[in-house]
Amino acid sequence: MLLHEPLLIPPLAASAALVHGAPGLPISQPRNLIGGQLMSAAIGFGTLAVTGSTGWGAALAASLSLGAMLLSHLSHSPAAATSVIVVLQAPHPVPFLLLLALATVLLVAIGLLPGRIGGHPVRYPVAW
């Protein structure tokens, strides 16, 4: 409420599921999670500037995000939905990107805990 921004970013739930449910997958690794989410949000803002808040713009943003993630080797499939959220909700860029960056870093930090506490056999991350 202090930021006057939506704090609910549903694709982060899918990101959390990947970090905790499939920590060994390449799409779960910190570089892909953080990079994919931030790059997709940036693509969403760029698409929003060109198309406005439209369904077609959201579809275009998702496809551009997927393509960019594949080309940059930052594949994190839930991030494509982040670009859709940006186009459809049209949040203010700076607070949204700061919140998204903080949330993704927290997801990685929390993902580190099981392997560090109590000798849990799950190791995360496999690669940075």
GILIN-V373002 format. One record per residue. N is the residue number from 1. PSI is psi in radians with two decimals (NA if undefined). D_CENTER is the distance of its C-alpha to the mean C-alpha in Angstrom with 2 decimals. Layout:
BEGIN
n=[N	N]
psi=[PSI	PSI]
d_center=[D_CENTER	D_CENTER]
END
This chain:
BEGIN
n=[1	2	3	4	5	6	7	8	9	10	11	12	13	14	15	16	17	18	19	20	21	22	23	24	25	26	27	28	29	30	31	32	33	34	35	36	37	38	39	40	41	42	43	44	45	46	47	48	49	50	51	52	53	54	55	56	57	58	59	60	61	62	63	64	65	66	67	68	69	70	71	72	73	74	75	76	77	78	79	80	81	82	83	84	85	86	87	88	89	90	91	92	93	94	95	96	97	98	99	100	101	102	103	104	105	106	107	108	109	110	111	112	113	114	115	116	117	118	119	120	121	122	123	124	125	126	127	128]
psi=[-0.59	-0.60	-0.25	0.68	2.68	2.19	-0.18	1.93	1.54	-0.63	-0.37	-0.47	-0.72	-0.65	-0.76	-0.70	-0.67	-0.77	-0.74	-0.51	-0.46	1.07	-0.27	-0.22	2.53	-0.64	-0.18	-0.18	2.64	-0.77	-0.77	-0.74	-0.97	-0.86	-0.77	-0.76	-0.82	-0.70	-0.73	-0.65	-0.75	-0.73	-0.68	-0.77	-0.67	-0.76	-0.72	-0.71	-0.57	-0.77	-0.29	-3.10	1.46	2.78	-0.71	-0.68	-0.69	-0.75	-0.72	-0.77	-0.74	-0.78	-0.69	-0.67	-0.81	-0.78	-0.78	-0.69	-0.70	-0.76	-0.59	0.00	0.69	0.67	2.12	1.59	-0.63	-0.38	-0.46	-0.62	-0.48	-0.69	-0.60	-0.77	-0.75	-0.82	-0.74	-0.54	-0.38	0.99	2.91	2.28	-0.88	-0.91	-0.66	-0.82	-0.66	-0.77	-0.75	-0.76	-0.80	-0.78	-0.72	-0.67	-0.70	-0.68	-0.74	-0.78	-0.75	-0.58	-0.46	-0.46	-0.86	-0.68	-0.33	-0.37	2.18	0.23	0.55	2.43	-0.27	2.21	2.15	2.35	2.83	-0.63	2.60	NA]
d_center=[21.34	22.11	19.39	20.28	16.67	15.01	13.57	12.44	8.88	9.57	6.51	6.04	9.53	8.99	6.81	9.82	12.18	11.40	11.81	14.94	16.31	15.93	15.52	17.46	15.46	14.20	10.75	10.63	11.70	10.44	10.73	8.65	5.78	6.11	7.57	5.72	2.72	6.15	8.26	7.21	7.69	10.81	11.95	11.69	13.88	16.16	16.67	17.34	19.93	21.65	21.64	21.29	19.69	20.84	20.05	20.82	18.54	15.61	16.68	17.13	13.70	12.19	14.82	14.48	10.79	11.84	14.86	13.42	11.13	14.38	16.53	14.73	14.31	10.57	10.14	7.21	8.39	6.27	4.15	7.80	8.22	6.20	8.87	11.39	10.96	11.51	14.52	15.97	15.73	16.36	15.34	16.77	14.64	15.47	15.00	11.73	10.28	12.13	10.96	7.20	8.46	10.78	8.75	6.69	10.23	11.84	10.12	11.43	14.66	15.28	14.72	17.48	19.94	21.40	22.56	23.96	25.73	28.63	28.39	25.98	25.97	22.21	21.05	17.52	16.42	18.56	17.61	15.87]
END
